[in-house]
Amino acid sequence: MSADTVDADIRWQRPSPRLLRCRRIEVASVAVPAALVGGLIGASASAAAGLGVAVGLLVLGLLTERFFARRVAAWGFAERNEDLMVRRGVLVKRQSVIPYGRMQFIDVTAGPIERSMGLATLRMHTAAAASDARIPGLERDIAAKLRDQLASLGEAQAAGL
Amino acid sequence: MSDPTSAQPPHLSVAGDTADWHRLHPLTPVVRAGRGIIAFVVAVALIAIANQRNNSQLVVDLVVLALALSGGFISWLVTRWQVANGVLRIDTGLIRRDSRRFPLTQIQAIDVVQTGLARVLGLAELQLRVAGSDSKRSGRLACLRLADAEELRRELLALSAAAGTLQAEHPPGLAAPLQGSAETGVTSSVLPVPGARVSPEVIERPLFRVRSGRLAVAIVLSRSGAIAAVVIAAVVTTIAVTGSTTATASFLPFAFGIVLAVWRQFSGEYGTRVAAAPDGFRLRSGLIQITTETVRPGRVQGIRLEEPLVWRAFGWCRLAVDVAGPKERGENRSEGRRLRALVPVGSRAEALQMVDDLLASRPMPDRRAPREARLKGPFQYHFLAWGSDERYVVTSRGRVCRKTTWVPLEKVQSIRWVQGPVQRRLGLATVNLDVAGRRVTASIDDRTQAEAGELFGRLPDLARAARAG
């Protein structure tokens, strides 16, 4: 089930493996309290119901974790000569090509959990609202380097509207 | 950049000496206050008639009116404008001075807008559109005499074109085609001779004129017309069944809004005329408020031909263009959000003729979707097709409202390959071409995986070639 539509010899770069840990923390920080609260509410009816709800919510959390693991594994980007390619998605697979000359500006953001892991998310914007190119889970220094590199490439190949 | 003053035409008939400061028309406050004043006067008159004894109330109202007008008057008094050294300067504000400069080379388009009241007084408003700015920063010269506004518009465009060609003759750096010079490429390709000054008498070649009767019928038969009809029918039946009008009270704002939207569409698109001028396509439309707008073919990000189900029976269609840059108007915000309709309603031949005028070549969607696509969208399949040549990509889709979209390859911002779960099962994929406009995306839907993959590999190169050439 290969989604690689273009030449197989593209060298895909991947987000840091720590992104998965980051996602796990995010899932756990929602699933565990939810299981606790759900379990307590269920326990007010009967102990078995409380246990059932709590286990159910934890299993849901585990499934979400599996899903995120696949999503992180699917994410990749490649710097080509004239454009940047980003691929992502498990259920709906997407690949985007953004010519360097079309980049309007580049964002580097990092949420609290990402920041504690030393990661950042890079986002490229073009004049079209529909283009989406987001690379999460880059090591912070790699993100900064990539941003500068993309910005200078964009400047060199800039095209008008 | 070399001195742009040398590029100015020898005289500006409106301005005389260009460096002079000018004032707006003295009736500006009245027009600016516009509807507010009329509504206020009507309200005051009604109140005065209702309680004729109570004169003190009337005095208070008159004082408020006078204050409102004098505020406008002061604003007029402190507003002045000037064209000097290729820059239009507008100064305004009594307490907080506000000085805006608009380098003429950066002006994308200049619109002449006439609100209803302004038309009665023979005035017009000049709106400058600058790339990448929001509506707050764009320039407004309100109000001038209509003839002056037209004249000034022509001269500003000529100055802008002249300054632009100067810039193109001495480009700052050949390696980096910046936005300014890219724009000049556009302008000079539109001008008969690159570098030639636009002559004061602009020769316009009429291309299209909407028929009012057809427009009215078409809007009634369109979706908004259908919704309005349903709402009106619902109101009438409720009144007929219950026999009381109170039950419909909750309906009324809703119904009013819909009727207003239909009316706006009609009054906005009434009398649409398109003419080819040296600097682009001159577009005039409006029943009460007349808008004059210039669409430069080189700035068109996408063209959409819409053929709703009912219209197809008459062979009618609508042709709209998406142009980069904000176009929100205070008065007609609903219209600003829509695509600009060059042909609000016309025959297919008229619309295709317009496409020919806008584009250098016109590929038609001739490559049908593969058989498997029928399983995914049995209805949509009927019109699902795409086509291309070396400069444009065209796609068509939609069963009820057939939409054909042309996108210039040189304007493509990004290319996306998307495959949903159903498509994966059927071995299909979609390729989207995004352009800078606000709502046009050409999506080559439901092609076989092999074709989509091949397209996705080839389109970036085609787009690059189109940009370069």
HADDOCK unambig.tbl for C-alpha pairs under 7 A between the chains (distance, minus, plus):
assign (segid A and resid 5 and name CA) (segid B and resid 453 and name CA) 4.40 0.50 0.50
assign (segid A and resid 6 and name CA) (segid B and resid 453 and name CA) 5.94 0.50 0.50
assign (segid A and resid 6 and name CA) (segid B and resid 457 and name CA) 5.45 0.50 0.50
assign (segid A and resid 91 and name CA) (segid B and resid 420 and name CA) 6.36 0.50 0.50
assign (segid A and resid 91 and name CA) (segid B and resid 421 and name CA) 5.78 0.50 0.50
assign (segid A and resid 92 and name CA) (segid B and resid 418 and name CA) 6.85 0.50 0.50
assign (segid A and resid 92 and name CA) (segid B and resid 419 and name CA) 5.48 0.50 0.50
assign (segid A and resid 92 and name CA) (segid B and resid 420 and name CA) 4.20 0.50 0.50
assign (segid A and resid 92 and name CA) (segid B and resid 421 and name CA) 6.07 0.50 0.50
assign (segid A and resid 93 and name CA) (segid B and resid 418 and name CA) 5.64 0.50 0.50
assign (segid A and resid 93 and name CA) (segid B and resid 419 and name CA) 5.06 0.50 0.50
assign (segid A and resid 93 and name CA) (segid B and resid 420 and name CA) 6.33 0.50 0.50
assign (segid A and resid 94 and name CA) (segid B and resid 416 and name CA) 6.83 0.50 0.50
assign (segid A and resid 94 and name CA) (segid B and resid 417 and name CA) 5.44 0.50 0.50
assign (segid A and resid 94 and name CA) (segid B and resid 418 and name CA) 4.42 0.50 0.50
assign (segid A and resid 94 and name CA) (segid B and resid 419 and name CA) 6.41 0.50 0.50
assign (segid A and resid 95 and name CA) (segid B and resid 416 and name CA) 5.52 0.50 0.50
assign (segid A and resid 95 and name CA) (segid B and resid 417 and name CA) 4.89 0.50 0.50
assign (segid A and resid 95 and name CA) (segid B and resid 418 and name CA) 6.49 0.50 0.50
assign (segid A and resid 96 and name CA) (segid B and resid 414 and name CA) 6.93 0.50 0.50
assign (segid A and resid 96 and name CA) (segid B and resid 415 and name CA) 5.57 0.50 0.50
assign (segid A and resid 96 and name CA) (segid B and resid 416 and name CA) 4.20 0.50 0.50
assign (segid A and resid 96 and name CA) (segid B and resid 417 and name CA) 6.18 0.50 0.50
assign (segid A and resid 97 and name CA) (segid B and resid 414 and name CA) 5.66 0.50 0.50
assign (segid A and resid 97 and name CA) (segid B and resid 415 and name CA) 5.10 0.50 0.50
assign (segid A and resid 97 and name CA) (segid B and resid 416 and name CA) 6.26 0.50 0.50
assign (segid A and resid 98 and name CA) (segid B and resid 413 and name CA) 6.84 0.50 0.50
assign (segid A and resid 98 and name CA) (segid B and resid 414 and name CA) 4.71 0.50 0.50
assign (segid A and resid 98 and name CA) (segid B and resid 415 and name CA) 6.66 0.50 0.50
assign (segid A and resid 99 and name CA) (segid B and resid 414 and name CA) 6.80 0.50 0.50
assign (segid A and resid 102 and name CA) (segid B and resid 413 and name CA) 5.77 0.50 0.50
assign (segid A and resid 126 and name CA) (segid B and resid 413 and name CA) 6.39 0.50 0.50
assign (segid A and resid 127 and name CA) (segid B and resid 413 and name CA) 6.77 0.50 0.50
assign (segid A and resid 127 and name CA) (segid B and resid 436 and name CA) 4.77 0.50 0.50
assign (segid A and resid 128 and name CA) (segid B and resid 413 and name CA) 6.17 0.50 0.50
assign (segid A and resid 128 and name CA) (segid B and resid 434 and name CA) 5.99 0.50 0.50
assign (segid A and resid 128 and name CA) (segid B and resid 435 and name CA) 5.22 0.50 0.50
assign (segid A and resid 128 and name CA) (segid B and resid 436 and name CA) 3.98 0.50 0.50
assign (segid A and resid 128 and name CA) (segid B and resid 437 and name CA) 6.47 0.50 0.50
assign (segid A and resid 130 and name CA) (segid B and resid 434 and name CA) 6.23 0.50 0.50
assign (segid A and resid 131 and name CA) (segid B and resid 414 and name CA) 5.89 0.50 0.50
assign (segid A and resid 131 and name CA) (segid B and resid 434 and name CA) 6.40 0.50 0.50
assign (segid A and resid 156 and name CA) (segid B and resid 176 and name CA) 6.53 0.50 0.50
assign (segid A and resid 157 and name CA) (segid B and resid 176 and name CA) 6.86 0.50 0.50
assign (segid A and resid 158 and name CA) (segid B and resid 176 and name CA) 6.71 0.50 0.50
assign (segid A and resid 158 and name CA) (segid B and resid 177 and name CA) 6.96 0.50 0.50
assign (segid A and resid 158 and name CA) (segid B and resid 178 and name CA) 6.90 0.50 0.50
assign (segid A and resid 159 and name CA) (segid B and resid 177 and name CA) 6.33 0.50 0.50
assign (segid A and resid 159 and name CA) (segid B and resid 178 and name CA) 6.50 0.50 0.50
assign (segid A and resid 159 and name CA) (segid B and resid 179 and name CA) 6.88 0.50 0.50
assign (segid A and resid 160 and name CA) (segid B and resid 178 and name CA) 6.08 0.50 0.50
assign (segid A and resid 160 and name CA) (segid B and resid 179 and name CA) 4.33 0.50 0.50
assign (segid A and resid 160 and name CA) (segid B and resid 182 and name CA) 5.80 0.50 0.50
assign (segid A and resid 161 and name CA) (segid B and resid 179 and name CA) 6.95 0.50 0.50
assign (segid A and resid 161 and name CA) (segid B and resid 411 and name CA) 6.66 0.50 0.50
